[in-house]
Amino acid sequence: MAKSYDQYCPVAHALDLVGERWSLLVVRELLEHGPLRYSDLHCRLDGCGTNILASRLRDLERGGVVRRRQLPPPAASTVYELTEYGNELRPVLHQLAHWGARSLGPPSSEDELQPGWLVGALRMAFPAQATEACIEFRIGEETATLDAGDVREEGAEQPDAVVEGDAAAFFRLVVDRDFDTVSIRGSKPAVRALLDTLPPWTAAPLPPVPEPVAAS
């Protein structure tokens, strides 16, 4: 078990449960993709050693954040999923993602996005039941639909709006609220209403100015 902060404080207690390295990323994967086998989690968490992942899962289980479940035949494999308590971290990660995105910046051509990233991005970017509209996103090679709060990895037969662009344009739309970076067909008010459910926009912090090097 990870070392405790040993403070009677809800923030310290929350960090005792999910503050260790990789813990919140385990929660992120289970929020975005639902129940996953250990091997699936390990594959998605590139750079997380098997011993570290096993330790984090044990700690999350002890904390009541994650549970194991045996799938019925023919699968008959063990999967990890969030408990009801663990699912309550969704709005926390939603806010944390938007907070971090402002200083992270849009993806570059060198950033590798895993197949299916758009579905996870939509689930993380927007709160549950964000809109009753059906909005299809065509971002780069990815297509996903946000339909009455449900995210599907496919297009829509009769979407209220279709949003097209690349990954950087998607970032500018969601983080910077810049509608000029994407193409929108259909109901622009539906897309604006969806963006209105996001946390209030504030400018990203400026990078620190390098200190001048003193002449020798």
Backbone hydrogen bonds, N-H to C=O, Kabsch-Sander energy under -0.5 kcal/mol:
donor,donor_aa,acceptor,acceptor_aa,energy
9,C,7,Q,-1.8
13,H,9,C,-2.6
14,A,10,P,-2.4
15,L,11,V,-2.2
16,D,12,A,-1.9
17,L,13,H,-1.5
18,V,14,A,-2.6
19,G,15,L,-2.1
23,S,20,E,-1.8
24,L,20,E,-0.6
26,V,22,W,-2.0
27,V,23,S,-1.9
28,R,24,L,-2.5
29,E,25,L,-2.2
30,L,26,V,-2.1
31,L,27,V,-2.3
32,E,28,R,-2.6
33,H,29,E,-2.5
34,G,30,L,-1.3
36,L,80,Y,-2.2
38,Y,78,T,-0.5
41,L,37,R,-2.5
42,H,38,Y,-2.7
43,C,39,S,-2.0
44,R,40,D,-2.1
45,L,41,L,-2.1
46,D,44,R,-1.3
48,C,45,L,-2.2
49,G,47,G,-0.7
53,L,49,G,-2.7
54,A,50,T,-2.3
55,S,51,N,-2.0
56,R,52,I,-2.7
57,L,53,L,-2.5
58,R,54,A,-2.0
59,D,55,S,-2.4
60,L,56,R,-2.7
61,E,57,L,-2.2
62,R,58,R,-2.6
63,G,59,D,-1.9
64,G,61,E,-1.6
65,V,60,L,-2.6
66,V,60,L,-1.4
67,R,81,E,-2.8
69,R,79,V,-2.5
71,L,69,R,-0.6
71,L,77,S,-3.1
75,A,72,P,-0.9
76,A,72,P,-1.5
79,V,69,R,-2.8
80,Y,36,L,-3.3
81,E,67,R,-2.4
83,T,65,V,-2.2
87,N,83,T,-2.5
88,E,84,E,-0.8
88,E,85,Y,-0.6
89,L,86,G,-2.0
90,R,87,N,-1.9
93,L,89,L,-2.7
94,H,90,R,-2.5
95,Q,91,P,-2.2
96,L,92,V,-2.4
97,A,93,L,-2.9
98,H,94,H,-1.7
99,W,95,Q,-2.3
100,G,96,L,-2.6
101,A,97,A,-2.3
102,R,98,H,-1.2
103,S,99,W,-0.5
103,S,100,G,-0.7
104,L,100,G,-1.4
105,G,101,A,-1.9
111,D,108,S,-1.1
113,L,111,D,-0.6
114,Q,112,E,-0.5
117,W,114,Q,-1.7
119,V,116,G,-0.5
120,G,116,G,-1.2
121,A,117,W,-2.5
122,L,118,L,-2.5
123,R,119,V,-2.1
124,M,120,G,-2.1
125,A,121,A,-2.7
126,F,122,L,-2.0
130,A,127,P,-0.9
135,I,133,A,-0.6
135,I,146,L,-2.8
136,E,161,A,-2.7
137,F,144,A,-3.5
138,R,163,V,-3.5
139,I,137,F,-0.6
139,I,142,E,-1.7
140,G,138,R,-0.6
140,G,165,G,-2.3
142,E,139,I,-2.5
144,A,137,F,-2.1
145,T,152,R,-2.7
146,L,135,I,-2.9
147,D,145,T,-0.7
147,D,150,D,-3.2
148,A,133,A,-2.0
148,A,146,L,-0.5
150,D,147,D,-2.1
152,R,145,T,-2.6
152,R,150,D,-0.5
154,E,152,R,-1.6
160,D,134,C,-2.9
161,A,134,C,-1.3
162,V,185,R,-2.7
163,V,136,E,-3.2
164,E,162,V,-0.5
164,E,183,S,-2.8
165,G,138,R,-1.8
170,F,166,D,-2.3
171,F,167,A,-2.1
172,R,168,A,-2.3
173,L,169,A,-2.2
174,V,170,F,-2.5
175,V,171,F,-3.2
176,D,171,F,-0.8
176,D,172,R,-0.6
177,R,173,L,-0.7
178,D,172,R,-2.3
179,F,177,R,-0.9
181,T,178,D,-0.9
182,V,179,F,-0.8
183,S,164,E,-2.7
185,R,162,V,-2.5
185,R,183,S,-0.5
187,S,160,D,-2.9
188,K,186,G,-1.0
191,V,187,S,-1.2
192,R,188,K,-2.7
193,A,189,P,-2.6
194,L,190,A,-1.7
195,L,191,V,-2.3
196,D,192,R,-1.7
197,T,194,L,-1.5
198,L,195,L,-1.6
214,A,212,P,-0.5
